[in-house]
Amino acid sequence: MTHLRHIVRFRSFAFFFVLVEYAHGDLSYSVQEELKRGAVIGNIAKDLGLEVGKLSTRKARVDMEKNNKQYCGINLRTGDLMVADRIDREEHCGEKPSCVLKFDLLLENPLELHRLSLQVQDVNDNAPVFPKDIIKLEISESADKGAKYRINAAQDPDVGTNSVQSYILQENGNFVFHIQTTNDGSKYGELILDKELDREEQQEMKLLLTALDGGSPQRSGTVVIHVIVLDANDNAPVFTQTVY
């Protein structure tokens, strides 16, 4: 029994030694998200100095770490690393500025392992979206000029210049819009009263607010700000004539 344990330990050590001996350096590629299936990322055979004809006999394959889905594949006739399925940067990395997917490139007979890193570049495939389609504000006509009303900013899962860059408020005679940034870097908007309201003149108004990203082509999202002007006791009773 003791002799059998020694044999098992020796074989485990020998297998680990083979793995280490045939493990090679990393390969790194950069690719845009949302490329079509079959798009070429790079050439595995050329970059590793392998004979293309041996890729098939050695059963070359690419496996993604901690994921059974095949996002990349190898053309065994040419050695090209290709897109095998849709790669969505936001799905894998959210709003992180850098998105790197890790893969294992395996070859058999003899066993050979390579680490493969895929840097996924963001494309402007998402438009800014406001939390609601309509924002209702009830503002008294007695509100002072300069009064501020917070508006939740639009969200865009893209990063960098592809995220929200600016806002445009529909031209009107009462309000302007400014974007503010908090200490933690999050943003929100402020609707600022630039001219006092008069309910007797206008009881409500609908203003279109547009959020724009900086991508190409540029994408946008909109929200309607529905302002309801509340009455204030700013008028005294008036007779139609001074003497009856």
Contacts in CASP RR format, 6 or more apart in sequence:
PFRMAT RR
TARGET T0000
AUTHOR 0000-0000-0000
METHOD contacts of the structure
MODEL  1
MTHLRHIVRFRSFAFFFVLVEYAHGDLSYSVQEELKRGAVIGNIAKDLGL
EVGKLSTRKARVDMEKNNKQYCGINLRTGDLMVADRIDREEHCGEKPSCV
LKFDLLLENPLELHRLSLQVQDVNDNAPVFPKDIIKLEISESADKGAKYR
INAAQDPDVGTNSVQSYILQENGNFVFHIQTTNDGSKYGELILDKELDRE
EQQEMKLLLTALDGGSPQRSGTVVIHVIVLDANDNAPVFTQTVY
18 110 0 8 1.000
18 111 0 8 1.000
19 111 0 8 1.000
19 113 0 8 1.000
22 110 0 8 1.000
22 111 0 8 1.000
22 112 0 8 1.000
22 113 0 8 1.000
23 112 0 8 1.000
23 113 0 8 1.000
23 114 0 8 1.000
24 48 0 8 1.000
24 112 0 8 1.000
24 113 0 8 1.000
24 114 0 8 1.000
25 114 0 8 1.000
25 115 0 8 1.000
26 114 0 8 1.000
26 115 0 8 1.000
26 116 0 8 1.000
26 117 0 8 1.000
27 44 0 8 1.000
27 47 0 8 1.000
27 48 0 8 1.000
27 105 0 8 1.000
27 114 0 8 1.000
27 115 0 8 1.000
27 116 0 8 1.000
27 117 0 8 1.000
28 116 0 8 1.000
28 117 0 8 1.000
28 118 0 8 1.000
28 119 0 8 1.000
29 41 0 8 1.000
29 42 0 8 1.000
29 81 0 8 1.000
29 116 0 8 1.000
29 117 0 8 1.000
29 118 0 8 1.000
29 119 0 8 1.000
30 118 0 8 1.000
30 119 0 8 1.000
30 121 0 8 1.000
31 39 0 8 1.000
31 41 0 8 1.000
31 83 0 8 1.000
31 87 0 8 1.000
31 118 0 8 1.000
31 119 0 8 1.000
31 120 0 8 1.000
31 121 0 8 1.000
32 120 0 8 1.000
32 121 0 8 1.000
32 123 0 8 1.000
33 87 0 8 1.000
33 88 0 8 1.000
33 89 0 8 1.000
33 120 0 8 1.000
33 121 0 8 1.000
33 122 0 8 1.000
33 123 0 8 1.000
33 125 0 8 1.000
34 86 0 8 1.000
34 87 0 8 1.000
34 88 0 8 1.000
34 123 0 8 1.000
34 125 0 8 1.000
35 83 0 8 1.000
35 87 0 8 1.000
36 83 0 8 1.000
37 82 0 8 1.000
37 83 0 8 1.000
37 84 0 8 1.000
37 85 0 8 1.000
37 86 0 8 1.000
38 82 0 8 1.000
38 83 0 8 1.000
38 84 0 8 1.000
39 82 0 8 1.000
39 83 0 8 1.000
40 80 0 8 1.000
40 81 0 8 1.000
40 82 0 8 1.000
41 72 0 8 1.000
41 80 0 8 1.000
41 81 0 8 1.000
41 82 0 8 1.000
41 83 0 8 1.000
41 118 0 8 1.000
42 80 0 8 1.000
42 81 0 8 1.000
43 78 0 8 1.000
43 79 0 8 1.000
43 80 0 8 1.000
43 81 0 8 1.000
44 50 0 8 1.000
44 55 0 8 1.000
44 60 0 8 1.000
44 74 0 8 1.000
44 79 0 8 1.000
44 80 0 8 1.000
44 81 0 8 1.000
44 105 0 8 1.000
45 51 0 8 1.000
45 52 0 8 1.000
45 55 0 8 1.000
45 78 0 8 1.000
45 79 0 8 1.000
46 79 0 8 1.000
48 114 0 8 1.000
50 107 0 8 1.000
52 76 0 8 1.000
52 77 0 8 1.000
52 78 0 8 1.000
52 79 0 8 1.000
53 76 0 8 1.000
55 74 0 8 1.000
55 76 0 8 1.000
55 79 0 8 1.000
55 107 0 8 1.000
56 76 0 8 1.000
56 77 0 8 1.000
57 109 0 8 1.000
58 107 0 8 1.000
58 108 0 8 1.000
58 109 0 8 1.000
58 112 0 8 1.000
59 106 0 8 1.000
59 107 0 8 1.000
59 108 0 8 1.000
59 109 0 8 1.000
60 74 0 8 1.000
60 76 0 8 1.000
60 105 0 8 1.000
60 106 0 8 1.000
60 107 0 8 1.000
61 73 0 8 1.000
61 74 0 8 1.000
61 105 0 8 1.000
61 106 0 8 1.000
62 70 0 8 1.000
62 72 0 8 1.000
62 73 0 8 1.000
62 74 0 8 1.000
62 81 0 8 1.000
62 103 0 8 1.000
62 104 0 8 1.000
62 105 0 8 1.000
62 106 0 8 1.000
62 116 0 8 1.000
63 103 0 8 1.000
63 104 0 8 1.000
63 106 0 8 1.000
64 70 0 8 1.000
64 71 0 8 1.000
64 72 0 8 1.000
64 101 0 8 1.000
64 102 0 8 1.000
64 103 0 8 1.000
64 104 0 8 1.000
65 102 0 8 1.000
65 103 0 8 1.000
65 104 0 8 1.000
69 85 0 8 1.000
70 84 0 8 1.000
70 85 0 8 1.000
71 83 0 8 1.000
71 84 0 8 1.000
71 85 0 8 1.000
71 87 0 8 1.000
71 101 0 8 1.000
72 81 0 8 1.000
72 82 0 8 1.000
72 83 0 8 1.000
72 84 0 8 1.000
72 103 0 8 1.000
72 116 0 8 1.000
72 118 0 8 1.000
73 81 0 8 1.000
73 82 0 8 1.000
73 83 0 8 1.000
73 84 0 8 1.000
74 80 0 8 1.000
74 81 0 8 1.000
74 82 0 8 1.000
75 82 0 8 1.000
81 116 0 8 1.000
87 101 0 8 1.000
87 120 0 8 1.000
89 99 0 8 1.000
89 120 0 8 1.000
89 121 0 8 1.000
89 122 0 8 1.000
89 123 0 8 1.000
90 126 0 8 1.000
90 157 0 8 1.000
90 158 0 8 1.000
92 99 0 8 1.000
92 101 0 8 1.000
92 120 0 8 1.000
93 99 0 8 1.000
93 120 0 8 1.000
94 157 0 8 1.000
95 157 0 8 1.000
95 159 0 8 1.000
96 159 0 8 1.000
97 159 0 8 1.000
97 160 0 8 1.000
98 119 0 8 1.000
99 119 0 8 1.000
99 120 0 8 1.000
99 122 0 8 1.000
100 117 0 8 1.000
100 118 0 8 1.000
100 119 0 8 1.000
100 120 0 8 1.000
101 117 0 8 1.000
101 118 0 8 1.000
101 120 0 8 1.000
102 115 0 8 1.000
102 116 0 8 1.000
102 117 0 8 1.000
102 118 0 8 1.000
103 115 0 8 1.000
103 116 0 8 1.000
103 117 0 8 1.000
103 118 0 8 1.000
104 113 0 8 1.000
104 114 0 8 1.000
104 115 0 8 1.000
104 116 0 8 1.000
105 113 0 8 1.000
105 114 0 8 1.000
105 115 0 8 1.000
105 116 0 8 1.000
106 112 0 8 1.000
106 113 0 8 1.000
107 113 0 8 1.000
122 158 0 8 1.000
122 159 0 8 1.000
122 160 0 8 1.000
122 162 0 8 1.000
123 158 0 8 1.000
123 162 0 8 1.000
124 158 0 8 1.000
124 162 0 8 1.000
124 213 0 8 1.000
124 214 0 8 1.000
124 215 0 8 1.000
124 216 0 8 1.000
124 217 0 8 1.000
124 218 0 8 1.000
124 219 0 8 1.000
125 158 0 8 1.000
126 156 0 8 1.000
126 157 0 8 1.000
126 158 0 8 1.000
126 162 0 8 1.000
126 219 0 8 1.000
127 156 0 8 1.000
127 213 0 8 1.000
127 219 0 8 1.000
127 220 0 8 1.000
127 221 0 8 1.000
128 154 0 8 1.000
128 155 0 8 1.000
128 156 0 8 1.000
128 164 0 8 1.000
128 211 0 8 1.000
128 212 0 8 1.000
128 213 0 8 1.000
128 219 0 8 1.000
128 220 0 8 1.000
128 221 0 8 1.000
129 154 0 8 1.000
129 155 0 8 1.000
129 156 0 8 1.000
129 221 0 8 1.000
130 152 0 8 1.000
130 154 0 8 1.000
130 155 0 8 1.000
130 209 0 8 1.000
130 211 0 8 1.000
130 221 0 8 1.000
130 222 0 8 1.000
130 223 0 8 1.000
131 152 0 8 1.000
131 155 0 8 1.000
132 152 0 8 1.000
132 223 0 8 1.000
133 223 0 8 1.000
133 224 0 8 1.000
134 223 0 8 1.000
134 224 0 8 1.000
134 225 0 8 1.000
134 226 0 8 1.000
135 151 0 8 1.000
135 223 0 8 1.000
135 224 0 8 1.000
135 225 0 8 1.000
135 226 0 8 1.000
136 226 0 8 1.000
136 228 0 8 1.000
137 149 0 8 1.000
137 191 0 8 1.000
137 225 0 8 1.000
137 226 0 8 1.000
137 227 0 8 1.000
137 228 0 8 1.000
138 228 0 8 1.000
138 230 0 8 1.000
139 147 0 8 1.000
139 149 0 8 1.000
139 193 0 8 1.000
139 197 0 8 1.000
139 227 0 8 1.000
139 228 0 8 1.000
139 229 0 8 1.000
139 230 0 8 1.000
140 197 0 8 1.000
140 229 0 8 1.000
140 230 0 8 1.000
140 231 0 8 1.000
140 232 0 8 1.000
141 196 0 8 1.000
141 197 0 8 1.000
141 198 0 8 1.000
141 199 0 8 1.000
141 229 0 8 1.000
141 230 0 8 1.000
141 231 0 8 1.000
141 232 0 8 1.000
141 234 0 8 1.000
142 232 0 8 1.000
142 234 0 8 1.000
143 193 0 8 1.000
143 196 0 8 1.000
143 197 0 8 1.000
144 193 0 8 1.000
144 196 0 8 1.000
145 193 0 8 1.000
145 194 0 8 1.000
145 195 0 8 1.000
145 196 0 8 1.000
146 192 0 8 1.000
146 193 0 8 1.000
146 194 0 8 1.000
147 192 0 8 1.000
147 193 0 8 1.000
148 190 0 8 1.000
148 191 0 8 1.000
148 192 0 8 1.000
148 193 0 8 1.000
149 190 0 8 1.000
149 191 0 8 1.000
149 192 0 8 1.000
149 193 0 8 1.000
150 188 0 8 1.000
150 189 0 8 1.000
150 190 0 8 1.000
150 191 0 8 1.000
151 177 0 8 1.000
151 188 0 8 1.000
151 189 0 8 1.000
151 190 0 8 1.000
151 191 0 8 1.000
151 209 0 8 1.000
151 223 0 8 1.000
151 225 0 8 1.000
152 188 0 8 1.000
152 189 0 8 1.000
153 164 0 8 1.000
153 179 0 8 1.000
153 186 0 8 1.000
153 187 0 8 1.000
153 188 0 8 1.000
153 189 0 8 1.000
153 211 0 8 1.000
154 164 0 8 1.000
154 167 0 8 1.000
154 211 0 8 1.000
154 221 0 8 1.000
154 223 0 8 1.000
155 164 0 8 1.000
156 162 0 8 1.000
156 163 0 8 1.000
156 164 0 8 1.000
156 211 0 8 1.000
156 213 0 8 1.000
156 219 0 8 1.000
158 213 0 8 1.000
158 215 0 8 1.000
161 213 0 8 1.000
161 214 0 8 1.000
161 215 0 8 1.000
162 213 0 8 1.000
162 214 0 8 1.000
162 215 0 8 1.000
163 213 0 8 1.000
163 214 0 8 1.000
164 187 0 8 1.000
164 211 0 8 1.000
164 212 0 8 1.000
164 213 0 8 1.000
165 212 0 8 1.000
165 213 0 8 1.000
165 214 0 8 1.000
166 179 0 8 1.000
166 211 0 8 1.000
166 212 0 8 1.000
166 214 0 8 1.000
167 177 0 8 1.000
167 179 0 8 1.000
167 189 0 8 1.000
167 209 0 8 1.000
167 210 0 8 1.000
167 211 0 8 1.000
167 212 0 8 1.000
168 209 0 8 1.000
168 210 0 8 1.000
168 212 0 8 1.000
169 175 0 8 1.000
169 176 0 8 1.000
169 177 0 8 1.000
169 191 0 8 1.000
169 207 0 8 1.000
169 208 0 8 1.000
169 209 0 8 1.000
169 210 0 8 1.000
170 207 0 8 1.000
170 208 0 8 1.000
170 209 0 8 1.000
172 205 0 8 1.000
172 207 0 8 1.000
173 194 0 8 1.000
173 195 0 8 1.000
174 193 0 8 1.000
174 194 0 8 1.000
174 195 0 8 1.000
174 196 0 8 1.000
174 197 0 8 1.000
174 205 0 8 1.000
175 191 0 8 1.000
175 192 0 8 1.000
175 193 0 8 1.000
175 194 0 8 1.000
175 207 0 8 1.000
175 227 0 8 1.000
176 191 0 8 1.000
176 192 0 8 1.000
176 194 0 8 1.000
177 189 0 8 1.000
177 190 0 8 1.000
177 191 0 8 1.000
177 192 0 8 1.000
177 209 0 8 1.000
178 189 0 8 1.000
178 190 0 8 1.000
178 192 0 8 1.000
179 187 0 8 1.000
179 188 0 8 1.000
179 189 0 8 1.000
179 190 0 8 1.000
180 187 0 8 1.000
180 188 0 8 1.000
180 189 0 8 1.000
180 190 0 8 1.000
181 187 0 8 1.000
182 188 0 8 1.000
191 225 0 8 1.000
197 229 0 8 1.000
198 229 0 8 1.000
199 229 0 8 1.000
199 230 0 8 1.000
199 231 0 8 1.000
199 232 0 8 1.000
200 235 0 8 1.000
202 229 0 8 1.000
203 228 0 8 1.000
203 229 0 8 1.000
204 226 0 8 1.000
204 227 0 8 1.000
204 228 0 8 1.000
204 229 0 8 1.000
205 226 0 8 1.000
205 227 0 8 1.000
205 229 0 8 1.000
206 224 0 8 1.000
206 225 0 8 1.000
206 226 0 8 1.000
206 227 0 8 1.000
207 224 0 8 1.000
207 225 0 8 1.000
207 227 0 8 1.000
208 222 0 8 1.000
208 223 0 8 1.000
208 224 0 8 1.000
208 225 0 8 1.000
209 222 0 8 1.000
209 223 0 8 1.000
209 224 0 8 1.000
209 225 0 8 1.000
210 220 0 8 1.000
210 221 0 8 1.000
210 222 0 8 1.000
211 220 0 8 1.000
211 221 0 8 1.000
211 222 0 8 1.000
211 223 0 8 1.000
212 218 0 8 1.000
212 219 0 8 1.000
212 220 0 8 1.000
212 221 0 8 1.000
213 219 0 8 1.000
213 220 0 8 1.000
END
